[in-house]
Amino acid sequence: MFSWMAWTWPTALLFIGIFSAIGLLIVLEIRSPGGDLRKGALGLETTRGDRLFISLLGTSYIFLAWLGLIGMPLWWPLGLSVAWGAFCFWKV
């Protein structure tokens, strides 16, 4: 299915997950407009989209730092990234 591009299934699943999260945010914004503005742990007033962006940005830094400092396997940074995403949507 992905032979026309140099992607693997994990890469495709990553992008499917990102686009699904954006789609979910669109549905939530249609159902409850206004962005759900709240102040978080970093002292910023953020909307749902801001929190998604912060969690994705933090996740990329977690994986890059893990690869640069430790290497494989990538299960531990995956767990850290899920925890970071939960923290961002809960606190930030």
C-alpha positions in Angstrom: 0.0 0.0 0.0 2.8 2.4 0.8 5.2 1.2 -1.9 4.9 4.5 -3.8 6.6 6.4 -0.9 9.5 5.5 1.3 7.3 5.3 4.5 6.9 2.4 6.8 3.8 1.4 8.7 4.9 3.1 12.0 5.4 6.3 10.1 2.0 6.0 8.5 0.4 5.3 11.8 2.0 8.4 13.3 0.6 10.6 10.7 -2.8 8.9 10.9 -2.8 9.6 14.6 -1.8 13.2 14.2 -4.6 13.8 11.6 -7.1 11.9 13.7 -6.2 14.2 16.7 -6.7 17.3 14.5 -10.0 15.8 13.3 -11.1 15.2 16.9 -10.2 18.8 17.7 -12.3 20.0 14.8 -15.3 18.0 16.0 -14.9 19.3 19.6 -14.6 22.9 18.3 -17.8 22.5 16.3 -19.7 21.0 19.3 -18.2 23.5 21.9 -16.8 26.6 20.2 -14.5 28.9 22.1 -11.4 26.8 22.4 -11.8 25.9 26.1 -9.3 28.6 27.2 -7.6 27.8 30.5 -4.4 28.6 32.4 -2.0 25.8 32.9 1.2 24.9 34.8 3.5 26.9 32.5 1.5 30.0 33.2 0.1 30.2 29.6 -3.5 30.5 28.6 -4.0 27.7 26.1 -6.7 26.3 23.9 -7.1 22.7 22.9 -5.1 23.3 19.8 -2.3 24.9 21.7 -2.2 22.0 24.1 -2.0 19.6 21.1 0.8 21.6 19.6 2.7 21.7 22.9 2.3 18.0 23.4 3.5 17.1 19.8 6.4 19.5 20.1 7.4 18.0 23.4 7.0 14.5 22.1 9.4 15.2 19.2 12.0 16.6 21.6 11.6 13.6 23.9 12.2 11.2 21.0 15.1 13.2 19.6 16.8 13.5 23.0 16.3 9.7 23.6 17.8 8.8 20.3 20.7 11.1 20.7 21.6 10.1 24.3 20.5 6.5 24.6 19.4 5.0 21.2 17.1 2.1 20.8 14.6 0.7 21.9 12.0 3.4 21.7 9.4 2.0 24.1 10.5 4.2 27.0 10.2 7.5 25.2 6.8 6.4 23.9 5.7 6.0 27.5 7.2 9.3 28.4 5.5 11.0 25.4 2.1 9.6 26.3 2.6 10.9 29.9 3.7 14.3 28.6 0.6 14.5 26.3 -1.6 13.6 29.3 0.1 16.2 31.4 -0.3 18.8 28.7 -4.0 18.3 28.3 -4.5 17.9 32.0 -2.3 20.7 33.3 -0.9 23.0 30.6 
